[in-house]
Structure formats: C-alpha cells, structure tokens
C-alpha cells in the first residue's frame, strides 16, 4: 500500500477565485434534488475557518436529511457531515493556512453548509489538525467511519488481547468494515452479518471468521451454531429493527452497543425489564462525541494504523460532484460495500486506470 501513498500538499489557490462548485440540496425529495450550483466562496469570520475540501465521505444520515427526515434542517443546504482538506483562510493562529484538517458532525451539513462543496466554512472548534501522507480519498474515508467504529467498540467494552467474541450486525456497511479492521487488530474472534450472499467474500477478506447471512428472521440458530453461549459483544449497526434480537443473542452479562440506524431511529414498544436479560448491558455510541478536539487524537492514531498497513479501509467508490445524485441513488439501493468518497476537485481524482484497491469492496472506482 505504501507505494501508492503521497504527501498531502496544498495546491495553489486559483487567482481571483470568488466562486466554488457545490452540490446543493434544494429541497426534500429524491436524489434529483441535489443540484450542482456555483456559489460564492464563504468569507471567514471570527471563530470560523475556510477549508478547501479535498474529500468528503458520504453517509446514510445525509440521505435521510435529503429525504426530509431531519425537521431542523432548512433548504437549500449543502449536505455533508464530514470532510477533510486544507485550511484556506483562518483567524485562528492554531490553524494556519495549509494545515491538513478533518471535521465531523457538530451540525455540519445540517445547521450550516457541509462537505459537498469545494470549500466549507466551519467552526474552529470542529476542526481536527492531522499529520498524514495518505491520499485524499483514503483520508476522506476515515473520520466519520473509523471514529464511529472505534467509539462503538470502546462503548461495547471490546479490548485488545482478550480474544473476545464479537458479532457485528451490518458488517458490510462502511462502519461495519472499519469495526472489523479494528477488532481484527485486537485479536477478537469476529462474526458479521450481511443480507447478501455475494458479499460473504468481502467480509472474509476484511478479517471476519464467521460470515452470516441475515435473511430477516432471528439469527439465533446461526449465531449459536458458532458460539453456543452467544458472543461477548454485539455491535448493532442495523439499529432499531434488530436491537431486541441482539439482546437475545449476546451471552448473559455481555454488551450490545447500538451505533447505527440502517433500519431507522426508533424502537417502538420497547420494554426494558422484559427485553433486556438480567445482567446484560445495552449501550449506544454517537459519533458527535468525537467531534472536534475530542476526536483528534483518536483519528490521528487511526491514520497511523492505516499508514502502517494495520488497517485497510474499504472504499467502495470515489465520485465527483457531478455524480452526487446518482451516488445517492446507489446508496439508497444499499449497493455500497464500504465507504463512498466524494472528491470535489477534478485534479484530485486518479485516472481510471490508476484506481487503487484499498480494501475489500473497492471494485468500483471512478
């Protein structure tokens, strides 16, 4: 992998540039409400830094916002809850021009414009300065995905060197594959689910020992065939639809961590005393906990692990701004295996023949 690394450098800003391209969500609806517009480059103001966006990971929460399921969001809005790039202009001495930064959450792409653009004006407190030699597409695949995976595994109580049994529900999602990467480094024994048999190979390639097909019913038979007493930890990325079943699967005294919402946000008719087995723990993780400076050290450790080859991010495909509507449609159909990355500057995209296989699922590039 190191043969493909390059040092992140700041490209000279185009002279007298006052406008940028952005994918604007003009209203709630289908993918076609994402339109490419020329917008004024935002002006910096106290407490905010202008970032030249070099890459942005795409996330399912952005699909829901686009569909109108985020009542606090007003349109038009530039979506995108994360990005990486370089500081273009700043009033913060700790964030000098040219600094490589990452940003996640903090109402980015919801209360204010986010990463689906060539520039983003972001709160200083949201920015995480990082050191890296990773290409922009790989770096952009990390912040939301790996911070969520790391935080969720920490919340679930998974620790290195214990040989714990971990079940990941939603294993071929970007966070699921990141969790596999981290847990494999811990020496955990890993089972993971997918709804499609043609994705079993991707799970095995990522480091899963037991790939299970989730056909919509309880996984009890499949899981107990592997671990009769159940896993020690369940990382549930499917969410509301499977949380109660996950509580039945985990061993008595084990932990279920819900950290995804592939099936939605709300658990109806939940009765904690009846549905949580005595001694079993139910917890959750929200990636907003690692926004800004709180996540900087964690992200830097992840970057070092990727640079060393210990973690292999699974990048499904890399797209440009002009492909954003089609890419939202692709994600809506649950076609992605791993992370989908947006590079808003055409010069940052590799030629088709130079596409790199970063990890399992990286078959579709450009």
C-alpha positions in Angstrom: 0.0 0.0 0.0 2.8 2.4 0.8 3.8 2.5 -2.9 0.6 4.4 -3.5 1.0 7.0 -0.8 1.8 10.6 -1.4 2.3 13.6 0.8 -0.7 15.8 1.2 0.2 19.2 -0.2 -1.7 22.4 -0.7 -2.4 23.2 -4.3 -2.1 26.9 -5.1 -5.4 28.7 -4.9 -6.7 29.9 -8.3 -6.1 33.6 -8.7 -9.0 35.9 -8.0 -11.4 33.0 -7.4 -14.6 34.1 -5.8 -16.9 31.2 -6.6 -17.0 27.5 -6.0 -19.0 24.5 -7.0 -21.2 22.8 -4.5 -23.9 20.1 -4.6 -26.9 21.9 -3.1 -29.9 20.1 -1.7 -32.7 22.5 -2.9 -35.5 20.7 -1.1 -36.6 17.5 0.5 -37.1 14.7 -2.0 -35.3 12.1 -4.2 -31.7 12.2 -5.4 -32.5 14.7 -8.1 -33.0 17.5 -5.6 -29.2 17.6 -5.4 -28.1 20.2 -7.9 -24.7 21.5 -8.8 -24.5 25.2 -8.3 -21.9 27.9 -8.5 -21.8 29.6 -5.1 -19.7 32.4 -3.6 -16.8 31.2 -1.6 -17.7 31.9 2.1 -15.8 34.7 3.9 -14.1 33.9 7.1 -15.4 35.4 10.4 -14.3 35.2 14.0 -14.4 31.6 15.2 -14.8 30.1 11.7 -12.2 28.8 9.2 -12.4 28.3 5.5 -11.4 24.8 4.4 -10.6 23.8 0.9 -12.4 20.5 0.8 -10.3 17.8 -0.7 -12.5 14.9 0.2 -15.8 14.0 1.9 -17.2 10.7 3.0 -20.8 10.1 2.2 -23.2 8.8 4.9 -26.7 7.5 5.2 -27.7 10.3 7.5 -27.3 12.6 4.5 -29.8 10.5 2.6 -32.3 10.9 5.4 -31.7 14.6 5.6 -32.2 14.9 1.8 -35.4 12.9 2.1 -36.8 15.4 4.6 -36.4 13.3 7.8 -34.4 16.0 9.7 -37.0 18.5 10.7 -34.5 21.1 12.0 -32.8 21.3 8.6 -33.9 24.1 6.2 -33.3 24.1 2.5 -31.4 24.9 0.4 -28.5 23.3 2.2 -25.1 21.9 1.2 -25.1 18.5 2.9 -22.1 16.6 4.2 -21.5 15.7 7.9 -17.7 15.2 7.4 -14.8 16.3 5.2 -11.0 16.5 5.0 -9.0 19.2 3.4 -6.6 22.1 3.9 -7.0 25.5 5.7 -7.5 28.2 3.0 -8.1 31.1 5.4 -8.4 31.4 9.1 -8.5 33.8 12.0 -7.2 31.1 14.4 -3.4 31.1 14.9 -3.7 27.4 15.8 -5.0 26.7 12.3 -2.5 28.3 9.9 -3.1 28.3 6.1 -2.2 24.9 4.6 -2.9 22.8 7.7 -4.4 19.5 6.9 -7.7 19.1 8.8 -10.7 16.8 9.3 -14.1 17.7 10.5 -17.2 15.6 11.5 -20.6 16.3 12.9 -21.3 19.3 15.0 -24.4 20.1 12.9 -22.2 20.3 9.8 -24.4 19.9 6.7 -27.5 20.5 8.8 -27.4 23.8 10.7 -24.7 25.2 8.3 -23.3 24.0 4.9 -21.1 20.9 4.9 -18.7 18.9 2.8 -20.5 18.5 -0.5 -18.6 21.5 -1.9 -15.1 22.7 -2.9 -14.9 25.0 0.1 -16.6 24.8 3.5 -16.7 27.5 6.3 -16.5 25.5 9.5 -16.3 26.4 13.2 -12.7 26.4 14.5 -13.7 24.1 17.4 -14.9 21.4 14.9 -11.5 21.1 13.1 -9.0 18.4 13.8 -5.5 19.2 12.6 -3.8 15.9 11.5 -0.5 14.8 10.1 -0.6 12.3 7.2 0.9 11.1 4.0 -2.4 9.4 2.9 -4.0 10.3 -0.4 -7.1 12.4 -0.1 -9.6 9.6 -1.0 -8.2 7.3 1.7 -8.1 10.1 4.3 -11.6 11.1 3.5 -12.8 7.6 4.1 -11.7 7.7 7.8 -13.2 10.4 10.0 -16.8 9.5 10.5 -16.4 5.8 9.8 -13.4 5.0 11.9 -14.3 7.4 14.8 -17.7 5.7 15.0 -16.3 2.2 14.8 -13.7 3.0 17.4 -16.1 4.7 19.8 -18.7 2.0 19.4 -16.2 -0.8 20.1 -15.0 1.1 23.2 -18.6 1.5 24.4 -19.2 -2.2 23.8 -16.2 -2.9 26.1 -14.0 -4.6 23.5 -10.3 -4.6 24.5 -7.2 -5.8 22.8 -5.7 -9.2 23.6 -8.7 -10.8 25.2 -9.8 -12.9 22.3 -13.4 -11.7 22.8 -16.2 -12.9 20.6 -17.7 -10.1 18.6 -20.8 -10.1 16.4 -21.2 -7.2 14.0 -24.7 -6.7 12.5 -24.5 -4.8 9.3 -20.9 -6.0 8.6 -20.6 -4.7 5.0 -21.5 -1.1 5.9 -18.6 1.3 6.0 -18.6 1.4 9.8 -19.0 -2.4 9.9 -15.9 -3.0 7.8 -14.0 -0.4 9.8 -15.0 -2.2 13.0 -13.8 -5.5 11.5 -10.5 -3.9 10.8 -10.0 -2.6 14.3 -11.3 -5.7 16.1 -9.1 -7.9 14.0 -6.1 -5.9 15.2 -7.3 -6.5 18.7 -7.2 -10.3 18.1 -11.0 -10.6 18.5 -13.0 -13.5 17.1 -15.4 -11.9 14.7 -18.7 -12.9 13.2 -20.5 -10.4 10.9 -23.8 -10.3 9.0 -24.7 -9.4 5.5 -28.1 -9.6 3.8 -26.5 -10.7 0.6 -24.6 -13.9 -0.1 -22.5 -12.3 -2.7 -20.9 -10.1 0.0 -19.6 -13.0 2.1 -16.2 -12.9 0.4 -15.8 -9.2 1.2 -16.4 -10.0 4.9 -13.9 -12.8 4.9 -11.3 -10.7 3.1 -11.8 -8.0 5.7 -10.9 -10.4 8.5 -14.3 -12.0 9.5 -14.0 -15.6 10.7 -17.8 -16.3 10.5 -19.8 -14.6 7.8 -23.6 -14.9 8.4 -26.4 -14.2 6.0 -29.2 -12.2 7.7 -32.4 -13.1 6.0 -34.7 -11.0 8.2 -35.5 -13.6 10.9 -33.7 -14.1 14.2 -30.0 -15.1 13.9 -30.2 -17.3 16.9 -29.6 -20.6 15.1 -26.7 -19.3 13.0 -25.0 -17.5 15.9 -25.4 -20.3 18.4 -24.0 -22.8 15.9 -20.8 -20.7 16.0 -20.9 -19.7 19.7 -23.4 -21.8 21.8 -23.3 -19.3 24.6 -23.5 -16.3 22.3 -21.0 -13.6 21.6 -19.4 -11.4 24.3 -20.2 -8.2 22.4 -22.7 -7.3 19.7 -22.1 -4.2 17.6 -25.5 -3.5 16.1 -25.3 -1.2 13.1 -28.7 -2.2 11.7 -30.3 -0.5 14.7 -33.9 -0.3 15.7 -35.2 -3.3 13.8 -32.6 -5.7 15.3 -31.7 -4.3 18.8 -34.1 -6.6 20.7 -32.9 -9.6 18.8 -29.3 -8.7 19.5 -30.1 -8.6 23.3 -31.3 -12.2 22.9 -28.2 -13.3 21.1 -25.4 -11.8 23.3 -24.3 -14.0 26.2 -25.8 -13.3 29.6 -23.7 -10.4 31.0 -22.5 -9.4 27.6 -22.9 -6.0 25.9 -24.9 -4.8 23.0 -23.9 -1.5 21.5 -26.3 0.2 19.0 -24.3 2.6 16.8 -26.1 2.6 13.5 -29.5 3.2 12.1 -29.6 1.3 8.8 -33.2 0.3 9.8 -34.2 3.7 11.2 -34.0 5.5 14.5 -37.0 4.5 16.7 -37.6 1.3 18.7 -41.4 1.0 19.3 -43.0 -0.8 22.2 -39.7 -1.3 24.0 -40.0 -2.8 27.5 -36.5 -2.7 29.1 -37.2 -5.0 32.0 -38.8 -7.6 29.8 -36.4 -7.3 26.9 -33.0 -6.8 28.5 -31.8 -10.0 30.1 -30.7 -9.6 33.7 -27.0 -8.6 33.8 -26.8 -7.9 30.1 -25.9 -4.4 29.0 -27.4 -2.2 26.3 -25.5 0.9 25.3 -25.0 3.2 22.3 -22.4 5.4 20.7 -23.0 8.6 18.7 -20.1 9.9 16.6 -20.9 13.5 17.7 -19.0 12.5 20.9 -15.7 12.6 18.9 -16.2 15.8 17.1 -13.5 18.4 17.1 -10.6 18.3 19.5 -12.2 15.3 21.4 -11.6 13.1 18.4 -8.3 14.4 17.1 -6.0 12.0 18.9 -8.2 9.0 18.1 -8.3 10.0 14.4 -4.5 10.5 14.4 -4.0 7.0 15.8 -6.3 5.6 13.1 -4.3 7.4 10.4 -1.1 6.0 11.7 -2.6 2.5 11.7 -3.7 3.0 8.1 -0.3 4.3 7.0 1.4 1.3 8.6 -1.0 -1.1 6.8 -2.6 -2.4 10.0 -6.0 -1.0 9.0 -7.2 -1.4 5.4 -10.1 1.0 4.7 -12.7 -0.4 2.4 -13.5 2.1 -0.2 -16.4 1.2 -2.5 -16.0 4.0 -5.0 -14.8 7.6 -5.4 -17.0 10.1 -7.2 -17.1 13.7 -8.3 -19.7 16.4 -7.6 -21.3 15.8 -10.9 -22.1 12.2 -9.8 -23.7 13.1 -6.5 -27.3 12.5 -7.4 -26.6 9.1 -9.0 -24.4 8.2 -6.0 -27.2 9.0 -3.5 -29.4 6.7 -5.6 -26.7 4.0 -5.5 -26.5 4.3 -1.7 -30.3 4.2 -1.3 -30.4 0.8 -3.0 -27.8 -0.4 -0.5 -25.3 -1.2 -3.2 -22.2 0.1 -1.5 -19.7 -2.3 0.3 -17.6 0.1 2.3 -17.2 3.8 2.1 -18.2 6.1 -0.8 -16.0 9.1 -1.1 -16.5 12.4 -2.8 -13.6 14.4 -4.3 -14.9 17.8 -5.3 -11.8 18.8 -7.2 -11.3 17.0 -10.5 -7.5 17.4 -10.2 -7.5 15.2 -7.1 -9.1 12.2 -8.8 -6.8 9.5 -10.1 -7.2 8.3 -13.8 -9.4 5.3 -14.1 -6.5 3.1 -15.0 -4.7 4.1 -11.8 -7.5 3.1 -9.4 -6.2 1.5 -6.2 -7.7 -1.4 -4.4 -7.6 -0.1 -0.9 -9.6 -2.8 0.7 -12.5 -5.2 0.2 -15.3 -3.7 -1.8 -13.0 -1.4 -3.7 -14.1 -2.7 -7.0 -15.9 0.3 -8.4 -13.6 3.3 -8.8 -14.3 6.4 -10.8 
